[in-house]
Amino acid sequence: MERRSFLKHSLSSLAALTSLPLLRTATAESLLTKISGIPSKLATTVEISLRATRRRVKILPGSKTAVWSFKGRVLEGGKGRLEPVPGSYLGPTLRFHQGDRVTMAFKNRLPEESVVHWHGLHVPEAADGHPRLAIPQGKTYRSTFDVLNRAGTYWYHPHPHGRTGPQVYRGLAGLIIVSDDNEQALDLPRGDYDVPLVLQDRTFGSNNQILYDQFPMHGFLGETILVNGKPDYVLDVDSRPYRLRLLNGSN
């Protein structure tokens, strides 16, 4: 098409559009309702206090291992929103339902900057844990987002510039499990028969302390495989179906 013809058709189209009545701008929520069936009223409120801190846990026989770990507390929304992983350095499992409005108050008690990224969740930029949002020790960062995702298994971890790998390796990670009405209608294993399994590799040095290569050229491979933060993991099961949620949380 010649340039003159292109401009002619473009101006005609623009004139046709401007002659239409003004269209009411749809909100993001209403658009999502039309496209994916997500409820437009996101009214269920969940508020959680999540802090990153240092502690020592029992991983191998002998001395405890120094780790960095997420600890949490539900401020609003019900205790079932947060499930600690017993005897593990992993952060608590966060349970959301599609349509929840979540407020997270992240407190950094580490000796360096950190921030939390909600891996896989569709959240606003200001809540996504971008490195520029990292906060120093002693500070708190609050963010709010709506759970728009369908049912699935996601996870959260720190995301400071240049320090994501070392901080995750020290233990800062946790699962996010989202449910929705469609999943709830299915005949799937639930409760004790719905089992999350986080796989990670670690290398331990003397006195059971973890070792990390800060300048890996070809990735990092640990010598010990941990499942939910434990070596030689064993799960006692019944003779019935299970649902296993597998996360490769290795560096």
N, C-alpha and C positions, 0 to 999 in steps of 0.2 A: 504493500500500500504506500502511495506517495505521501509525503509529509503533509501536503495541503488536504488530502482526503482524510488523513488521520485526525488532523486538527478539527476538520468539519464535523466528523462523526463524534469526536470527543466533546465538542461544544454542544452538540445536539443532545447527547446523553446527559450532560451536566444540566442543561435547561430542563430536561424531563424530570430529573431528580429534584431540582429546586422547586418545581411546580407541585410536588406532592406535599400533603400535610406533614407537619413536623412529627417525627416518630418519637415516641417516648423511649428514652434510653433504658435498656434492660440492665439490671444489676447482674453482677457475676453469679449471684446465687440463683436468680431466676433463669439465667442462661443454662446453668448446670442442671437445673431441674428439667428443662425442656430436652437437653441433650442426653443426660444420663439417668434421669429419674431420681436424682438426689433431692431430698426434701429442701424446699426453699427456706424454711424456718429452722435455723440452726440454734436451738434454744437450750439444749442440755449443756450445762456449765460444768467444766472440770478444771480444778486448779491444783497444781502440784508444785511443791518446793523440791528442787533437785540440786544437790550440791556435789562438787567434786572435791575429794579429800584424800589424804594419805592414811594408809593403815597397813597392818600386817595380817596375813591369812595363812592357814595351813594348806599347802598344796602337796608337798612331798614329805616323806618321813624325815623327822628331824626338825631343824629350825624353821620358823615361819618365814614367809617371803614378803618383802616390802612391795606394796602395790599402790597404785592410784585407783580410786574406785568411786562410782556414783552411788550416792545414798539419797533416798527420797522420802517424801511424806505427803499424803493427800490432804489438802486443805479444804476441798469441796468436790463432791461428786461420787463419794462412796469408797470404802476401803478396797473393793475389788478392782479398782483402777490401777493398783500398784501391787505387784507380787515379788517379794524378795526371792533371790535364788540362794537357798540355804547352803552355807559353807563355801560360798564362791566369792571371788573378787568381782564377778559380773554385776552390773547395775541391775536394779529391779526391772522386771518386765512391766511395761506400760500397756494397759488394755483400754482401747478406745472403741467407740461405735461410730459408724458413719453418721455425721450430723452433729457430733459433739463440738462444742466450742471450748478450746483448751487454752488455759493460761499457764505458762511455765515461768517460775521464778528460779533462774539458775544462779547459784552462789559459787564463786570460785575460791576454794581454800587451798589451792596449789601454789607452789613457789614460782609460778610463771603464768603467762596469759593463757586463757582457754575460752572456748565457746562450744555450744552443742549444735550439731547438725542432725536433723531428723531425716535420715536416709530413706528416700523413696516417697516421702509424704509431699503432697502438693500444698505448699505453704507460701505465704507472702515473702518477698525478698527480705524484709526486715526481721523475719522469724527463722530464716533458713540457716543461720549459723555461718555466715560468710566470715572469712578471716578478719575483715576490717571491723567486725563487731566483737572481737575477742576482748575480754575484760581482764584486768590484773587481779592479783590476789586480794581478797577482801571485798571485792565489788560484787554487785548483783545485777543481772540483766533479765528483764521481764519481756516476754513476747506472748502474743496471742494469735492463734490460728484456728481455722475450722477444719475438721477432719472430713475431707472431700473424697478420700480414697475409697475404693471398694475393699471388701474383706481381703485380708492378706497378712503376710508376715514381713515386717520392716525392722529397722534397727536405728539406734542413735549412737553417736560417737563424737568426740571433740574434733574441731576443724580449725585450729589456729595455724597461721602461715608457718610452714617449715617444721611444725611440731606435731602434726597429726599422727604420723607413724609412731614416734616414740611414746606419745600419750596413750594411743590405743594399745600399744604393746605392753605398757605398764598396767593395763587392766580397764581402761575407761571405755566401756561399751555396754550396751543393753538392748534387749528386744522390744519391739513395738508390735502388738497384735491388734489388728483392726477387724471388727465384725460388722456385718450389715444384715438387713432384713432378709435378703436373698439367701445368705449363708445360713442364717438361723433356721430357715425353712427346710434345709437339707438334713438328711439322716447321716450326720457325721459324728465320729467319736468326740466326746466332750469330757471336760473335767480332767480326771487323772489319766484319761486315755487320749488326751490331746497333748503331745509331748514336744516341747521346743528343745532342739539340740544345737548348741553353738560350738562349732569346731574351730580350734585355734592351735597354732604351733608355737612352742616356746623353747628357748635354750636356757638352761640353768647352769650357773657357775658354782663356785665354792659357797658353802653355807646356804645353798638353795636360793640364791638370788638370781633374778633373771638378767640375761645379757642381751644387748641389742647393738647391732652394727649401725652406727649413725650415718654411714656413708655407703649404703649398699649399691653396687653397680648392676647387679642382676637379681634384685629382689632379696627377700630374706626368708630363709627356710630354717625353722627351729627343729630341734632333735626330739622333742617330746610333743605328742599330740594330746591336747586337753579337750574334753567334752564337758561343757557347762562349767569350765574352770577346774576340772578334776582329771588326773591321769587314770588310766585303767578304769574308765567309767563303766559301771554295770547298772542296768535297768531291769528290775524284777517285773515281769509281765504276766498277765493272765492269758489264757488261750481264747483270745477274742481280737477283733480288729483294733488297731491303733492308728492315730494320725500323728505323723512325725513332721515337724517343721524344722528344716535343716538350714542353718546359716553358716556359710564359710566366712568367719570373722577373722581370718588370718591376715597378716600384713601383706 
